Amino acid sequence: MKKLSLLLILIGNSFFSQEYKTDQLYFIGEKITQQSLPLFKVHFPAERQDCKENDEDIKCHPLIVKSECFEYCSEYRIVKVLKGNYDRKTIHFASAYCNEFGYTRPLNDNYIIIGVVMDKDGNYHQTYIEKVYYKKNKWILPYTKEYPFINYLIKQPQNFTQGERLKIDMEKQFDETHHQRKYNFPYYKKKGKYAISLMGFVL
């Protein structure tokens, strides 16, 4: 039940929500430890329980017959808080990566942006993950309109200097973060399978 509730937290909050929520913590973190726990499987029941045999109503069938999930317990050093309040130097949290939702493993980068939410028992659960770049002694993010830790009414994207621009493998970026980013001008210019970031955010 605990694992199912964790999975529902991840689904309910959505990894790439456009809403600027106030009840979550987002931070740039440096990985200290990450422990993989055994694979677990989740079965979702059908919405209707009164279905007859061979009933074709989609509500008569499980939403997801079987979902394979990998659970991790992680400890990160807080490099910079992007949204929310947190006064300690490190944080522990649990993560679930499920094949049904496009994730099977966490990012391998030592520095990433993590979003977490606290449950009623005071434990943190990951709800968001994002690749972050460090260039010219600055934390750089290429433009997208869906970062949940940026208030777009206040913070506007800026032009990158030549040294701040990023060369992004568009296919690999989608595989790593499940982020369907639009690589369009004036924010990007395309060169083959790569996108060069022209605008974005310096954190």
C-alpha positions in Angstrom: 0.0 0.0 0.0 2.9 2.3 0.8 4.4 1.7 -2.6 1.1 2.3 -4.4 0.5 5.6 -2.5 4.0 6.6 -3.6 3.2 5.8 -7.2 -0.1 7.7 -7.0 1.8 10.8 -5.7 4.1 10.7 -8.7 1.1 10.3 -11.1 -1.0 12.9 -9.4 1.7 15.6 -9.3 2.9 14.9 -12.8 6.5 15.1 -13.6 6.1 18.1 -15.9 3.2 20.1 -14.5 2.8 23.7 -15.8 1.2 24.8 -12.5 3.4 26.9 -10.2 2.7 24.9 -7.0 3.6 26.1 -3.5 3.6 22.9 -1.6 6.7 21.3 -3.2 10.4 21.7 -2.8 12.6 22.0 -5.9 16.4 22.1 -5.7 19.6 21.6 -7.5 21.2 18.6 -5.8 24.5 16.7 -5.8 24.1 12.9 -5.5 25.7 11.4 -2.3 24.2 8.0 -2.2 21.5 6.1 -4.2 20.3 2.7 -3.2 18.2 0.6 -5.5 15.4 -1.5 -3.9 13.8 -4.6 -5.3 11.5 -4.3 -8.3 7.8 -4.2 -7.4 4.7 -4.5 -9.6 1.5 -2.5 -9.3 -1.9 -3.6 -10.5 -4.6 -1.0 -11.1 -8.2 -2.2 -10.7 -11.0 -1.4 -13.2 -13.2 1.6 -12.6 -16.4 -0.5 -12.9 -17.0 -3.6 -10.9 -20.4 -4.6 -12.5 -19.0 -5.5 -15.9 -20.2 -8.6 -17.7 -17.9 -11.0 -19.6 -16.6 -9.5 -22.8 -17.9 -6.0 -21.9 -16.0 -3.6 -24.2 -16.4 -0.5 -22.0 -12.9 0.7 -21.2 -13.9 1.3 -17.6 -14.4 -2.5 -17.3 -10.7 -3.1 -17.8 -7.8 -2.3 -15.5 -6.3 1.1 -16.2 -2.9 -0.5 -16.3 -2.7 -4.3 -16.1 0.8 -4.4 -14.8 3.4 -1.7 -14.1 7.0 -2.6 -13.3 8.5 -0.1 -10.9 12.0 0.4 -9.6 12.3 2.1 -6.2 15.3 4.1 -5.0 16.3 5.6 -1.7 18.6 8.6 -2.3 20.6 11.2 -0.3 21.5 14.5 -2.0 23.4 17.5 -1.0 21.4 20.7 -1.5 23.3 22.9 -3.8 20.6 25.5 -4.4 16.9 25.7 -3.5 14.9 26.8 -6.5 11.4 26.9 -4.9 10.2 26.1 -1.4 11.9 26.2 2.0 14.5 23.8 3.3 17.2 24.7 5.9 19.3 21.5 6.0 22.4 20.7 3.9 21.3 17.3 2.8 18.0 15.5 2.0 16.8 11.9 1.9 13.9 11.0 -0.4 12.3 8.0 -2.1 11.8 7.6 -5.9 9.8 5.3 -8.1 10.5 4.8 -11.8 7.9 2.9 -13.7 8.0 1.5 -17.2 4.4 2.5 -17.9 5.2 6.2 -17.5 8.4 6.2 -19.5 10.9 5.9 -16.7 12.9 2.9 -15.6 16.1 4.5 -14.1 17.0 7.9 -12.6 19.4 10.2 -14.4 23.1 9.3 -14.0 24.2 12.9 -13.7 25.7 13.9 -10.3 23.9 17.3 -10.4 20.2 17.4 -11.3 17.1 19.3 -10.4 14.8 17.3 -8.1 11.3 18.1 -7.0 10.0 16.4 -3.8 6.8 16.5 -1.7 6.5 15.5 2.0 3.9 12.9 3.0 2.0 13.0 6.3 4.8 11.0 8.0 7.4 13.6 7.2 9.1 11.5 4.4 10.0 13.1 1.1 9.0 11.5 -2.2 10.4 12.6 -5.6 7.8 14.1 -8.0 10.1 15.7 -10.6 13.5 15.3 -12.2 15.3 17.6 -14.7 18.8 17.7 -16.2 20.7 20.9 -15.3 23.9 22.2 -16.9 26.9 24.0 -15.3 28.7 26.5 -17.6 30.8 29.6 -17.0 30.3 29.1 -13.2 26.5 29.3 -13.7 23.6 26.8 -13.6 22.0 26.9 -17.0 18.6 25.6 -18.2 17.6 25.6 -21.9 14.2 27.2 -22.5 10.9 25.4 -22.0 7.6 26.9 -20.9 6.9 24.1 -18.4 9.4 24.3 -15.5 7.3 24.1 -12.4 9.9 25.9 -10.2 10.0 29.0 -12.4 7.4 31.8 -12.1 7.1 32.9 -15.7 5.2 36.1 -14.7 8.3 37.3 -12.9 11.3 35.5 -14.5 11.8 35.9 -18.3 14.1 33.9 -20.4 17.4 35.6 -21.4 19.7 35.4 -24.3 22.6 33.1 -23.8 26.2 34.2 -24.4 28.2 32.0 -26.7 29.8 30.3 -23.7 26.4 29.6 -22.1 24.8 27.9 -25.1 24.1 24.2 -25.0 24.3 21.5 -27.7 21.5 19.2 -27.0 20.9 15.8 -28.6 17.2 16.1 -29.1 16.5 12.3 -29.1 18.7 11.6 -26.1 17.2 14.5 -24.1 13.7 13.1 -24.7 14.8 9.6 -23.6 16.5 10.9 -20.4 13.9 13.2 -19.1 10.7 12.2 -21.0 10.5 15.9 -21.8 8.8 16.7 -25.1 10.5 20.0 -25.6 9.9 22.3 -28.6 13.2 23.2 -30.1 11.9 26.2 -32.0 13.4 29.6 -32.9 14.1 32.0 -31.2 14.9 29.7 -28.3 16.9 27.2 -30.4 18.5 26.6 -33.7 18.7 23.1 -35.1 21.8 21.4 -36.6 21.0 17.9 -37.6 19.9 15.9 -34.6 21.2 18.6 -32.3 19.5 21.8 -31.0 21.6 24.8 -29.9 20.0 26.7 -27.1 19.9 30.4 -27.8 17.8 31.4 -24.8 16.9 30.0 -21.4 17.4 30.6 -17.7 20.4 31.2 -15.5 19.6 30.0 -12.0 
